[in-house]
Amino acid sequence: MPFVNVKIIENQLKENEKLELIKKLTDLIVEVMNREKDLTVIVIDEIKPTSWAVGGKPVHSNESVSFVNIKVSKGTTNPDEIAVMQKKTKQLMGSLLKNHIEENYFIIDEINSTGWGFGDITMANRN
């Protein structure tokens, strides 16, 4: 069950573009990481422009930025999957966000399976 948090500047994407991002990112996770579509969760947070800075300076209004954080259970992915996922996610974000600057981050957190889950069952107990 990947849990994905995407942070972007508010109003960078229209509602239909957010839906496109969710669909395409879910498809990437299924294709590249071999995860179950029905258990993939994606949350998009929109951040005020004055709350996002690079180099100590707020991002300019004509620049687009993103932060994509994917959480999975430790030991369920490999370096090749991570590299492909990072490349394809960067391409996806660049295709949706105009003037996507270099300082965008992509992180896969591998979490101990006893430390997270959904419902009342940890990931360790689901496997």
Secondary structure, 3 states (H helix, E strand, C coil): CCEEEEEEECCCCCHHHHHHHHHHHHHHHHHHHCCCHHHCEEEEEEECHHHCEECCEECCCCCECEEEEEEEECCCCCHHHHHHHHHHHHHHHHHHCCCECCCCEEEEEEECCCCCEECCEEHHHHC
